[in-house]
Amino acid sequence: MRADIVPGAVFPDYELTDHAKVRRRLSELQGIDPMVLLLSRGHFCPKDHQQHLELAANFSKIAVAYTAVVTISTDNIVETAEFRASVGAQWTFLSDAGRKVQKDLQIQEYTDPHHDPMVPHTFVLKPGLLIHSIYNGYWFWGRPSFEDLRRDLRDVTREIRPDWDPLAPGLRDAWEAGDQSRHYPYSPPTSRSGRAAD
């Protein structure tokens, strides 16, 4: 892995083609929410299938927690769509068939020249693609369990959400005064008339 890809750094804002043949940027897919980013070997790998099946089984929890999930693999577009369908995923899969991410991050899995995948990694990202944690999944036990992700995402959400505790001093007063800027989705302060404050 490139030396600058560490917790606290900003993950590159790659633009790739998704499973529906649409060009997408990671920052667009993330928006203002935390994100779990999976760099995957691809459709051929049983370990990747197992990891994605576990995430898919817990996706309803991820969705209600306003958290994005994105998978990038070195599969082509057809394989990317098949991989997504085969694990029942409801999130975006991106194709890196040209090995752009693999080469840029220096994560070629040199032990598998036949498939030429990338060493699988899982990232938990704060808004702005800021890296919170990194898991190297070359061996399956190196990949995060759902409980690992829950702990990471609890820490991230507590840090980035001003309204983590809606009973914190001043939050209700601000809300009743028309300032909802500290409440999700963190809109600009508004006046009592409902218009954005100048």
Disulfide bonds with the S-S distance in Angstrom:
none
